[in-house]
Amino acid sequence: MDGGTRFVGIVIYDEVEVLDVAGPFEVFSVASRVARARFGSAAPPFDVSLLSHDGAPVSARNAFVMTPHRAIAEAPPLDVVIVPGGVQDALETDPGVLAWIRSAVGSAEVVASVCTGAFVLAASGVLDGLEVTTHWEDAPALAERYPAVRLRTDRRWIDHGRVATAAGISAGIDLALHLVGRLTTADLANATARQMEYTPADA
């Protein structure tokens, strides 16, 4: 279990979907707590940070205010990057963010999206040629705007190793639990799901 601590960065922005952020945040945080309490891990397997464009708080969906730990540019080298969905248009057209994502794919173990976060990954070019998923409601727009991606609407999540995508909102919890199992152990992923009283769906 003591394979060192992986640094997880979850990107937040105005009108981000709350559960897209909170679901993965809770999974990785609970996994670290469970690893210490039940598996005797000396170091937490995950260190989770919220990252905003400039380090300032953001107003998520329904005026839910989120305070980041730091700005994207101030993030340490990350092992896992999560781009949640929401009203992602500004992020999708930000050259600095897109360049950062392309760089992260080359250095992190996995860069993942939840829901319409897939539009941001697609805009960066890292999904070209890959099977991807997103929220069912936004699937036609993703296919139209990014024809180089191979859209799947029948999958809860899809993992290509360096890049992964999850369908809408609560599917981010399923993908995060899968990543806990992939990056640590299946036992820890199962214990995390049990602690959360959550039954993960198959991919």
Z-matrix of the N, CA and C atoms (Angstrom, degrees):
N
C 1 1.463
C 2 1.514 1 111.99
N 3 1.342 2 116.96 1 -31.36
C 4 1.463 3 119.52 2 -176.70
C 5 1.521 4 110.47 3 -84.50
N 6 1.313 5 115.38 4 76.08
C 7 1.458 6 120.99 5 177.83
C 8 1.509 7 111.88 6 -100.59
N 9 1.335 8 117.29 7 19.42
C 10 1.456 9 120.11 8 -176.74
C 11 1.511 10 111.08 9 89.87
N 12 1.313 11 115.24 10 171.87
C 13 1.467 12 121.55 11 -178.21
C 14 1.518 13 109.98 12 -99.52
N 15 1.320 14 116.15 13 129.52
C 16 1.467 15 121.35 14 175.06
C 17 1.520 16 108.63 15 -97.27
N 18 1.324 17 115.69 16 137.62
C 19 1.460 18 120.86 17 -178.72
C 20 1.527 19 109.53 18 -95.38
N 21 1.330 20 114.31 19 124.35
C 22 1.463 21 122.34 20 -177.06
C 23 1.524 22 108.61 21 -111.15
N 24 1.316 23 117.94 22 128.52
C 25 1.457 24 122.30 23 175.81
C 26 1.515 25 110.58 24 -117.41
N 27 1.326 26 116.91 25 124.31
C 28 1.466 27 122.18 26 177.71
C 29 1.521 28 107.86 27 -110.69
N 30 1.319 29 116.86 28 120.90
C 31 1.459 30 122.13 29 -176.23
C 32 1.525 31 109.70 30 -80.02
N 33 1.334 32 116.66 31 130.96
C 34 1.467 33 120.75 32 176.60
C 35 1.523 34 109.22 33 -122.19
N 36 1.321 35 115.48 34 154.19
C 37 1.467 36 120.94 35 -175.91
C 38 1.519 37 107.95 36 -161.23
N 39 1.320 38 117.03 37 165.45
C 40 1.462 39 120.57 38 179.49
C 41 1.526 40 110.40 39 -57.33
N 42 1.331 41 115.92 40 134.40
C 43 1.461 42 125.01 41 -179.51
C 44 1.526 43 113.31 42 67.13
N 45 1.335 44 116.76 43 24.29
C 46 1.457 45 119.49 44 171.20
C 47 1.525 46 109.01 45 -69.14
N 48 1.326 47 116.93 46 148.18
C 49 1.459 48 121.88 47 178.66
C 50 1.529 49 109.09 48 -73.56
N 51 1.324 50 117.26 49 126.42
C 52 1.461 51 121.25 50 -171.13
C 53 1.530 52 112.01 51 -61.19
N 54 1.328 53 118.62 52 -48.35
C 55 1.458 54 119.94 53 -177.00
C 56 1.530 55 112.16 54 -70.75
N 57 1.321 56 117.20 55 -26.26
C 58 1.471 57 119.91 56 174.16
C 59 1.524 58 110.67 57 -58.29
N 60 1.328 59 115.87 58 -34.74
C 61 1.472 60 121.78 59 178.73
C 62 1.528 61 109.93 60 -85.42
N 63 1.333 62 115.65 61 -53.21
C 64 1.465 63 120.71 62 -171.32
C 65 1.523 64 113.00 63 -66.83
N 66 1.336 65 117.69 64 -33.13
C 67 1.454 66 120.01 65 -179.03
C 68 1.523 67 112.40 66 -61.67
N 69 1.347 68 118.66 67 -59.78
C 70 1.464 69 119.76 68 176.59
C 71 1.521 70 113.24 69 -61.05
N 72 1.341 71 117.71 70 -37.59
C 73 1.468 72 120.03 71 178.67
C 74 1.529 73 110.31 72 -58.28
N 75 1.325 74 115.93 73 -44.54
C 76 1.460 75 120.30 74 -179.25
C 77 1.523 76 110.91 75 -66.38
N 78 1.324 77 117.38 76 -41.96
C 79 1.462 78 120.12 77 -178.59
C 80 1.523 79 111.02 78 -59.83
N 81 1.327 80 117.22 79 -51.88
C 82 1.463 81 119.68 80 -177.15
C 83 1.530 82 111.45 81 -67.61
N 84 1.320 83 116.95 82 -35.19
C 85 1.465 84 120.40 83 179.06
C 86 1.521 85 111.50 84 -69.36
N 87 1.330 86 116.55 85 -44.89
C 88 1.462 87 120.18 86 178.75
C 89 1.526 88 110.23 87 -65.66
N 90 1.324 89 117.32 88 -37.71
C 91 1.469 90 120.18 89 178.33
C 92 1.524 91 110.79 90 -58.08
N 93 1.334 92 117.21 91 -40.63
C 94 1.464 93 120.06 92 178.85
C 95 1.519 94 111.31 93 -66.97
N 96 1.329 95 116.78 94 -39.94
C 97 1.461 96 120.29 95 179.11
C 98 1.531 97 110.95 96 -65.78
N 99 1.322 98 115.92 97 -43.15
C 100 1.459 99 120.70 98 179.98
C 101 1.530 100 110.57 99 -67.08
N 102 1.321 101 116.95 100 -38.12
C 103 1.472 102 120.35 101 -179.94
C 104 1.521 103 110.95 102 -60.36
N 105 1.318 104 116.86 103 -39.41
C 106 1.467 105 120.09 104 179.01
C 107 1.522 106 111.28 105 -73.90
N 108 1.336 107 116.76 106 -46.14
C 109 1.464 108 120.98 107 -172.17
C 110 1.520 109 113.18 108 -74.44
N 111 1.325 110 117.42 109 -37.13
C 112 1.463 111 120.00 110 -172.06
C 113 1.521 112 113.83 111 -108.95
N 114 1.317 113 116.20 112 -24.55
C 115 1.466 114 118.99 113 -176.42
C 116 1.526 115 112.68 114 -113.78
N 117 1.338 116 116.51 115 0.24
C 118 1.456 117 120.53 116 176.76
C 119 1.504 118 114.87 117 66.97
N 120 1.315 119 117.41 118 26.71
C 121 1.469 120 120.72 119 -179.53
C 122 1.519 121 110.29 120 -66.59
N 123 1.324 122 116.42 121 129.28
C 124 1.469 123 120.53 122 -179.78
C 125 1.523 124 111.05 123 -73.00
N 126 1.317 125 117.10 124 -36.32
C 127 1.467 126 121.67 125 180.00
C 128 1.521 127 108.60 126 -116.51
N 129 1.324 128 118.25 127 143.30
C 130 1.463 129 119.04 128 177.20
C 131 1.522 130 109.82 129 -65.93
N 132 1.322 131 118.65 130 137.11
C 133 1.462 132 119.67 131 -179.58
C 134 1.523 133 113.86 132 -68.58
N 135 1.346 134 116.29 133 -21.30
C 136 1.464 135 119.72 134 -177.79
C 137 1.527 136 110.99 135 -137.12
N 138 1.315 137 115.43 136 139.86
C 139 1.462 138 123.31 137 171.80
C 140 1.527 139 105.84 138 -120.80
N 141 1.339 140 116.94 139 112.07
C 142 1.462 141 121.49 140 -169.92
C 143 1.523 142 110.97 141 -104.88
N 144 1.331 143 116.09 142 131.38
C 145 1.461 144 121.74 143 177.88
C 146 1.524 145 110.27 144 -127.77
N 147 1.325 146 115.35 145 145.47
C 148 1.459 147 121.81 146 169.97
C 149 1.525 148 107.82 147 -94.32
N 150 1.328 149 116.46 148 133.27
C 151 1.466 150 121.83 149 -176.63
C 152 1.518 151 109.84 150 -123.02
N 153 1.331 152 116.85 151 127.41
C 154 1.460 153 119.90 152 173.11
C 155 1.528 154 109.04 153 -113.01
N 156 1.314 155 115.86 154 167.87
C 157 1.460 156 120.54 155 -175.05
C 158 1.520 157 112.17 156 -54.78
N 159 1.341 158 116.08 157 -46.22
C 160 1.470 159 120.28 158 -175.24
C 161 1.525 160 112.81 159 -120.59
N 162 1.315 161 117.66 160 9.03
C 163 1.458 162 120.23 161 -179.45
C 164 1.510 163 114.22 162 84.92
N 165 1.329 164 117.57 163 0.25
C 166 1.466 165 121.53 164 -179.03
C 167 1.527 166 110.18 165 -89.73
N 168 1.345 167 117.58 166 155.70
C 169 1.463 168 120.35 167 175.87
C 170 1.523 169 111.26 168 -59.02
N 171 1.310 170 116.33 169 154.80
C 172 1.458 171 121.82 170 178.23
C 173 1.520 172 109.33 171 -123.34
N 174 1.325 173 115.16 172 156.39
C 175 1.456 174 121.61 173 176.43
C 176 1.521 175 107.79 174 -104.14
N 177 1.326 176 115.88 175 103.12
C 178 1.458 177 121.58 176 -177.90
C 179 1.526 178 109.80 177 -76.55
N 180 1.306 179 115.97 178 -172.38
C 181 1.466 180 120.11 179 179.62
C 182 1.527 181 110.95 180 -53.02
N 183 1.330 182 114.74 181 140.84
C 184 1.461 183 121.98 182 176.92
C 185 1.526 184 112.31 183 58.63
N 186 1.353 185 115.15 184 34.18
C 187 1.474 186 122.97 185 174.23
C 188 1.523 187 113.08 186 61.81
N 189 1.323 188 117.56 187 28.31
C 190 1.462 189 122.37 188 175.37
C 191 1.529 190 107.56 189 -80.44
N 192 1.322 191 116.86 190 111.55
C 193 1.465 192 120.70 191 -174.24
C 194 1.526 193 110.11 192 -83.50
N 195 1.333 194 115.38 193 131.39
C 196 1.457 195 122.34 194 177.12
C 197 1.521 196 109.28 195 -119.54
N 198 1.318 197 115.97 196 135.62
C 199 1.457 198 121.56 197 178.38
C 200 1.523 199 109.38 198 -107.06
N 201 1.330 200 118.05 199 118.80
C 202 1.466 201 119.96 200 -179.07
C 203 1.522 202 111.59 201 -74.32
N 204 1.308 203 115.71 202 161.64
C 205 1.460 204 120.55 203 172.94
C 206 1.529 205 110.98 204 -79.68
N 207 1.325 206 116.48 205 -30.04
C 208 1.472 207 120.59 206 -178.15
C 209 1.520 208 109.54 207 -167.95
N 210 1.327 209 115.19 208 171.19
C 211 1.461 210 121.44 209 175.05
C 212 1.524 211 109.75 210 -77.91
N 213 1.321 212 116.22 211 156.50
C 214 1.460 213 120.62 212 178.61
C 215 1.529 214 110.41 213 -54.86
N 216 1.335 215 116.57 214 -43.93
C 217 1.467 216 120.30 215 -176.69
C 218 1.528 217 112.49 216 -66.34
N 219 1.320 218 117.48 217 -18.94
C 220 1.466 219 121.42 218 -178.08
C 221 1.525 220 112.48 219 -99.14
N 222 1.328 221 116.70 220 4.12
C 223 1.466 222 119.69 221 -178.02
C 224 1.528 223 110.25 222 -69.54
N 225 1.318 224 117.42 223 143.38
C 226 1.461 225 120.22 224 173.67
C 227 1.524 226 109.02 225 -69.85
N 228 1.317 227 118.48 226 170.80
C 229 1.469 228 119.21 227 173.10
C 230 1.530 229 109.92 228 -54.95
N 231 1.320 230 115.88 229 127.08
C 232 1.466 231 120.82 230 -173.12
C 233 1.522 232 111.12 231 -104.57
N 234 1.323 233 114.94 232 143.88
C 235 1.455 234 121.34 233 175.55
C 236 1.527 235 111.34 234 -93.52
N 237 1.327 236 115.64 235 -30.26
C 238 1.467 237 121.95 236 179.97
C 239 1.515 238 108.41 237 -134.79
N 240 1.331 239 116.67 238 129.32
C 241 1.466 240 122.35 239 176.40
C 242 1.526 241 107.53 240 -120.17
N 243 1.328 242 116.30 241 129.83
C 244 1.460 243 122.01 242 178.05
C 245 1.530 244 108.67 243 -118.22
N 246 1.326 245 116.70 244 126.05
C 247 1.469 246 121.73 245 175.38
C 248 1.524 247 107.65 246 -111.72
N 249 1.335 248 117.89 247 104.28
C 250 1.462 249 121.10 248 -178.84
C 251 1.528 250 111.30 249 -75.88
N 252 1.333 251 114.31 250 171.13
C 253 1.449 252 120.02 251 177.39
C 254 1.516 253 112.50 252 -96.68
N 255 1.309 254 114.53 253 -175.34
C 256 1.453 255 122.67 254 -176.15
C 257 1.514 256 107.80 255 143.60
N 258 1.322 257 116.78 256 -145.82
C 259 1.472 258 121.19 257 172.62
C 260 1.524 259 105.86 258 -89.66
N 261 1.310 260 115.70 259 87.12
C 262 1.452 261 122.88 260 -165.89
C 263 1.526 262 113.83 261 -94.15
N 264 1.342 263 118.40 262 7.98
C 265 1.462 264 121.68 263 -171.71
C 266 1.524 265 113.63 264 -55.62
N 267 1.344 266 117.69 265 -43.78
C 268 1.463 267 120.02 266 -177.99
C 269 1.525 268 110.65 267 -66.08
N 270 1.317 269 116.94 268 -40.36
C 271 1.459 270 120.89 269 178.94
C 272 1.526 271 110.29 270 -66.36
N 273 1.327 272 115.36 271 -39.31
C 274 1.465 273 121.92 272 -176.02
C 275 1.523 274 112.11 273 -64.89
N 276 1.333 275 117.18 274 -24.78
C 277 1.470 276 120.99 275 -177.04
C 278 1.523 277 112.60 276 -111.27
N 279 1.327 278 117.28 277 12.75
C 280 1.466 279 121.04 278 -179.26
C 281 1.535 280 109.30 279 -91.40
N 282 1.337 281 118.05 280 110.26
C 283 1.465 282 119.89 281 -176.18
C 284 1.528 283 113.10 282 -59.27
N 285 1.332 284 116.94 283 -35.40
C 286 1.454 285 120.43 284 -179.59
C 287 1.518 286 111.83 285 -66.43
N 288 1.319 287 116.77 286 -43.47
C 289 1.470 288 121.09 287 178.73
C 290 1.526 289 110.30 288 -65.18
N 291 1.329 290 117.02 289 -42.91
C 292 1.464 291 120.34 290 -178.67
C 293 1.526 292 111.01 291 -64.87
N 294 1.320 293 116.77 292 -39.40
C 295 1.470 294 120.17 293 177.01
C 296 1.528 295 110.21 294 -65.23
N 297 1.324 296 116.77 295 -39.21
C 298 1.462 297 121.34 296 178.87
C 299 1.528 298 110.66 297 -63.01
N 300 1.335 299 116.96 298 -40.28
C 301 1.460 300 120.68 299 178.53
C 302 1.525 301 110.37 300 -64.56
N 303 1.327 302 116.77 301 -44.83
C 304 1.471 303 119.22 302 178.84
C 305 1.521 304 110.85 303 -59.95
N 306 1.325 305 116.59 304 -39.76
C 307 1.463 306 120.52 305 178.14
C 308 1.528 307 110.70 306 -66.60
N 309 1.338 308 116.70 307 -40.24
C 310 1.460 309 120.76 308 -178.54
C 311 1.523 310 111.39 309 -63.78
N 312 1.329 311 117.42 310 -36.56
C 313 1.459 312 120.38 311 179.20
C 314 1.528 313 110.54 312 -62.40
N 315 1.323 314 116.15 313 -29.55
C 316 1.446 315 119.65 314 178.94
C 317 1.510 316 114.54 315 -81.05
N 318 1.340 317 117.03 316 -16.65
C 319 1.468 318 119.59 317 -174.53
C 320 1.521 319 114.49 318 -120.36
N 321 1.322 320 118.02 319 -30.68
C 322 1.466 321 121.47 320 -178.21
C 323 1.519 322 110.61 321 -81.91
N 324 1.323 323 115.62 322 162.33
C 325 1.464 324 119.81 323 174.45
C 326 1.521 325 110.97 324 -71.53
N 327 1.321 326 116.53 325 -35.93
C 328 1.465 327 119.79 326 178.87
C 329 1.518 328 109.90 327 -156.04
N 330 1.334 329 115.41 328 138.09
C 331 1.464 330 123.31 329 170.39
C 332 1.521 331 105.95 330 -115.69
N 333 1.324 332 116.65 331 124.13
C 334 1.465 333 120.79 332 -172.77
C 335 1.518 334 111.34 333 -128.61
N 336 1.317 335 115.16 334 153.72
C 337 1.459 336 120.95 335 173.62
C 338 1.513 337 109.48 336 -119.74
N 339 1.319 338 114.58 337 156.05
C 340 1.463 339 122.16 338 171.40
C 341 1.522 340 106.65 339 -123.46
N 342 1.321 341 116.85 340 133.16
C 343 1.457 342 121.28 341 174.06
C 344 1.536 343 110.44 342 58.31
N 345 1.343 344 118.50 343 -129.54
C 346 1.457 345 121.18 344 -177.21
C 347 1.522 346 113.25 345 -76.93
N 348 1.312 347 117.49 346 1.64
C 349 1.456 348 119.12 347 168.53
C 350 1.519 349 110.88 348 -58.51
N 351 1.339 350 117.23 349 -21.61
C 352 1.458 351 121.53 350 177.04
C 353 1.527 352 111.50 351 -60.47
N 354 1.337 353 118.03 352 -29.84
C 355 1.464 354 120.60 353 177.65
C 356 1.528 355 110.45 354 -63.71
N 357 1.319 356 116.63 355 -37.33
C 358 1.464 357 120.61 356 -179.80
C 359 1.520 358 109.95 357 -68.73
N 360 1.323 359 116.76 358 -45.44
C 361 1.461 360 119.53 359 177.38
C 362 1.524 361 110.64 360 -63.20
N 363 1.330 362 117.33 361 -39.96
C 364 1.464 363 120.51 362 178.98
C 365 1.529 364 110.82 363 -64.11
N 366 1.328 365 116.63 364 -40.40
C 367 1.467 366 120.07 365 179.60
C 368 1.522 367 111.62 366 -63.86
N 369 1.324 368 116.96 367 -28.52
C 370 1.462 369 120.29 368 179.04
C 371 1.529 370 111.95 369 -79.23
N 372 1.323 371 116.83 370 -11.94
C 373 1.454 372 121.41 371 178.38
C 374 1.515 373 115.12 372 91.03
N 375 1.324 374 117.81 373 -2.68
C 376 1.475 375 119.20 374 -173.45
C 377 1.528 376 112.87 375 -78.81
N 378 1.349 377 117.23 376 -9.09
C 379 1.466 378 119.87 377 178.86
C 380 1.522 379 112.94 378 -100.24
N 381 1.323 380 117.75 379 -0.86
C 382 1.462 381 120.47 380 -177.23
C 383 1.527 382 110.93 381 -55.91
N 384 1.324 383 115.85 382 127.86
C 385 1.452 384 121.55 383 177.19
C 386 1.511 385 115.22 384 81.40
N 387 1.335 386 117.79 385 -3.31
C 388 1.462 387 121.33 386 -176.39
C 389 1.525 388 111.60 387 -100.51
N 390 1.341 389 115.89 388 150.90
C 391 1.455 390 120.16 389 168.18
C 392 1.523 391 108.37 390 -73.58
N 393 1.333 392 116.69 391 130.83
C 394 1.462 393 121.06 392 -177.81
C 395 1.522 394 109.08 393 -137.59
N 396 1.332 395 114.85 394 164.70
C 397 1.455 396 119.82 395 174.41
C 398 1.516 397 109.62 396 -135.88
N 399 1.314 398 115.65 397 162.44
C 400 1.460 399 123.16 398 178.35
C 401 1.530 400 107.21 399 -157.33
N 402 1.315 401 116.90 400 -175.85
C 403 1.464 402 120.42 401 177.60
C 404 1.530 403 109.17 402 -60.17
N 405 1.323 404 116.90 403 136.32
C 406 1.469 405 120.96 404 -176.86
C 407 1.526 406 112.32 405 -54.41
N 408 1.331 407 116.46 406 -35.43
C 409 1.463 408 120.01 407 -176.70
C 410 1.522 409 111.81 408 -67.56
N 411 1.326 410 116.69 409 -28.23
C 412 1.464 411 121.17 410 -175.78
C 413 1.522 412 113.21 411 -101.07
N 414 1.324 413 116.52 412 -0.97
C 415 1.464 414 120.11 413 -177.07
C 416 1.524 415 113.18 414 -59.42
N 417 1.343 416 120.34 415 -44.96
C 418 1.465 417 118.91 416 179.83
C 419 1.533 418 112.85 417 -60.06
N 420 1.322 419 117.11 418 -39.53
C 421 1.468 420 120.04 419 179.80
C 422 1.525 421 111.24 420 -67.12
N 423 1.333 422 117.12 421 -39.11
C 424 1.457 423 120.23 422 178.75
C 425 1.533 424 110.11 423 -63.58
N 426 1.325 425 116.82 424 -44.13
C 427 1.462 426 120.58 425 -179.87
C 428 1.521 427 111.48 426 -64.46
N 429 1.333 428 117.14 427 -37.28
C 430 1.468 429 120.69 428 -178.84
C 431 1.522 430 111.52 429 -71.63
N 432 1.333 431 116.44 430 -42.93
C 433 1.467 432 119.84 431 -174.77
C 434 1.517 433 112.85 432 -80.40
N 435 1.323 434 116.89 433 -27.13
C 436 1.463 435 120.56 434 -176.96
C 437 1.531 436 109.33 435 -130.58
N 438 1.336 437 117.03 436 73.26
C 439 1.465 438 120.56 437 -175.74
C 440 1.527 439 113.96 438 -65.55
N 441 1.342 440 117.94 439 -12.41
C 442 1.467 441 120.06 440 179.17
C 443 1.526 442 112.12 441 -76.12
N 444 1.333 443 117.58 442 -14.64
C 445 1.466 444 119.58 443 178.06
C 446 1.517 445 108.92 444 -88.09
N 447 1.319 446 115.68 445 153.89
C 448 1.465 447 121.84 446 179.72
C 449 1.528 448 107.53 447 -108.25
N 450 1.316 449 115.84 448 99.81
C 451 1.462 450 121.50 449 -169.77
C 452 1.521 451 111.55 450 -79.23
N 453 1.340 452 115.16 451 135.60
C 454 1.460 453 122.69 452 172.51
C 455 1.528 454 108.00 453 -121.80
N 456 1.306 455 116.33 454 124.34
C 457 1.471 456 120.27 455 178.81
C 458 1.529 457 111.50 456 -103.46
N 459 1.329 458 116.25 457 3.22
C 460 1.467 459 120.26 458 -178.14
C 461 1.518 460 112.44 459 -107.25
N 462 1.328 461 117.41 460 14.99
C 463 1.456 462 120.96 461 -176.47
C 464 1.524 463 110.62 462 -121.25
N 465 1.319 464 116.02 463 140.35
C 466 1.461 465 122.05 464 177.78
C 467 1.525 466 109.76 465 -77.66
N 468 1.324 467 116.12 466 -38.48
C 469 1.458 468 122.30 467 173.70
C 470 1.516 469 108.83 468 -156.59
N 471 1.327 470 115.70 469 157.74
C 472 1.456 471 122.45 470 178.99
C 473 1.524 472 107.72 471 -135.58
N 474 1.323 473 116.38 472 128.88
C 475 1.464 474 121.72 473 -176.92
C 476 1.527 475 109.37 474 -120.37
N 477 1.338 476 115.65 475 118.54
C 478 1.465 477 121.38 476 177.44
C 479 1.525 478 112.49 477 -103.33
N 480 1.313 479 116.74 478 9.32
C 481 1.462 480 119.51 479 -177.56
C 482 1.509 481 110.97 480 99.27
N 483 1.317 482 116.80 481 -84.51
C 484 1.475 483 120.51 482 178.82
C 485 1.520 484 112.43 483 -73.98
N 486 1.334 485 116.39 484 -27.10
C 487 1.461 486 121.57 485 -175.77
C 488 1.525 487 108.92 486 -131.31
N 489 1.333 488 116.45 487 138.19
C 490 1.459 489 121.48 488 177.82
C 491 1.525 490 109.40 489 -141.54
N 492 1.324 491 116.13 490 151.51
C 493 1.461 492 120.72 491 177.13
C 494 1.525 493 108.97 492 -134.10
N 495 1.328 494 115.27 493 147.95
C 496 1.460 495 121.84 494 175.96
C 497 1.515 496 109.50 495 -120.81
N 498 1.312 497 116.52 496 152.82
C 499 1.457 498 121.54 497 176.44
C 500 1.534 499 108.94 498 -72.26
N 501 1.327 500 117.14 499 -152.54
C 502 1.454 501 119.12 500 -168.71
C 503 1.523 502 115.97 501 -76.38
N 504 1.307 503 115.03 502 136.01
C 505 1.458 504 127.86 503 162.51
C 506 1.528 505 113.15 504 50.74
N 507 1.334 506 119.23 505 -92.87
C 508 1.464 507 120.70 506 -175.62
C 509 1.525 508 112.39 507 -66.35
N 510 1.329 509 118.21 508 -17.59
C 511 1.467 510 120.74 509 177.85
C 512 1.525 511 111.08 510 -63.51
N 513 1.318 512 117.24 511 -21.35
C 514 1.461 513 119.49 512 175.91
C 515 1.519 514 112.56 513 -62.59
N 516 1.318 515 117.22 514 -30.01
C 517 1.468 516 120.83 515 176.44
C 518 1.525 517 109.58 516 -66.50
N 519 1.319 518 116.16 517 -43.82
C 520 1.467 519 120.51 518 179.88
C 521 1.523 520 110.88 519 -62.45
N 522 1.331 521 116.92 520 -45.13
C 523 1.464 522 119.89 521 179.47
C 524 1.519 523 110.65 522 -64.32
N 525 1.322 524 117.36 523 -42.31
C 526 1.464 525 119.80 524 -179.39
C 527 1.528 526 111.11 525 -63.04
N 528 1.321 527 117.70 526 -41.08
C 529 1.472 528 120.37 527 177.05
C 530 1.529 529 110.58 528 -63.56
N 531 1.322 530 116.31 529 -40.23
C 532 1.464 531 119.82 530 175.73
C 533 1.530 532 110.59 531 -59.81
N 534 1.340 533 116.86 532 -43.24
C 535 1.459 534 120.01 533 -179.03
C 536 1.523 535 111.60 534 -67.21
N 537 1.330 536 117.61 535 -36.32
C 538 1.470 537 119.49 536 174.87
C 539 1.524 538 109.47 537 -58.58
N 540 1.328 539 116.55 538 -45.67
C 541 1.456 540 119.83 539 179.39
C 542 1.514 541 112.47 540 -65.02
N 543 1.315 542 116.49 541 -38.37
C 544 1.467 543 120.49 542 -178.96
C 545 1.520 544 112.24 543 -70.53
N 546 1.322 545 116.78 544 -39.79
C 547 1.461 546 121.19 545 -174.21
C 548 1.529 547 112.96 546 -88.08
N 549 1.335 548 116.55 547 -20.29
C 550 1.472 549 119.85 548 177.53
C 551 1.525 550 108.26 549 -124.04
N 552 1.333 551 117.59 550 -102.60
C 553 1.458 552 121.02 551 179.04
C 554 1.520 553 110.52 552 -139.34
N 555 1.323 554 115.63 553 155.24
C 556 1.458 555 120.05 554 175.37
C 557 1.526 556 111.01 555 -62.92
N 558 1.332 557 116.86 556 -33.62
C 559 1.460 558 120.14 557 178.94
C 560 1.525 559 110.98 558 -61.12
N 561 1.323 560 116.68 559 -42.15
C 562 1.469 561 119.34 560 179.62
C 563 1.521 562 110.18 561 -67.92
N 564 1.316 563 118.08 562 -40.91
C 565 1.467 564 120.32 563 178.29
C 566 1.519 565 110.90 564 -61.20
N 567 1.320 566 116.21 565 -43.92
C 568 1.472 567 119.68 566 179.94
C 569 1.522 568 111.62 567 -65.77
N 570 1.333 569 116.78 568 -40.68
C 571 1.463 570 120.40 569 179.30
C 572 1.524 571 110.84 570 -67.53
N 573 1.343 572 116.75 571 -33.99
C 574 1.467 573 120.95 572 177.44
C 575 1.526 574 110.41 573 -65.94
N 576 1.330 575 116.55 574 -45.75
C 577 1.466 576 120.36 575 178.58
C 578 1.523 577 110.63 576 -61.42
N 579 1.324 578 116.69 577 -40.77
C 580 1.464 579 120.05 578 179.49
C 581 1.523 580 110.71 579 -65.21
N 582 1.334 581 116.78 580 -41.97
C 583 1.467 582 120.49 581 178.45
C 584 1.529 583 110.80 582 -61.12
N 585 1.316 584 116.50 583 -36.92
C 586 1.463 585 121.80 584 -179.91
C 587 1.534 586 112.06 585 -81.32
N 588 1.364 587 116.81 586 -5.83
C 589 1.460 588 121.68 587 -174.38
C 590 1.530 589 110.72 588 53.10
N 591 1.343 590 112.96 589 49.68
C 592 1.455 591 120.50 590 -177.47
C 593 1.519 592 109.04 591 -128.42
N 594 1.321 593 116.25 592 133.74
C 595 1.460 594 121.44 593 176.33
C 596 1.518 595 109.11 594 -101.53
N 597 1.335 596 118.33 595 105.83
C 598 1.464 597 119.48 596 -176.06
C 599 1.513 598 111.73 597 -68.63
N 600 1.338 599 114.77 598 147.21
C 601 1.463 600 120.99 599 176.80
C 602 1.521 601 109.49 600 -88.07
N 603 1.325 602 115.45 601 152.92
C 604 1.451 603 119.80 602 173.34
C 605 1.517 604 109.77 603 -67.54
N 606 1.330 605 115.07 604 160.73
C 607 1.463 606 119.62 605 178.85
C 608 1.515 607 110.97 606 -60.63
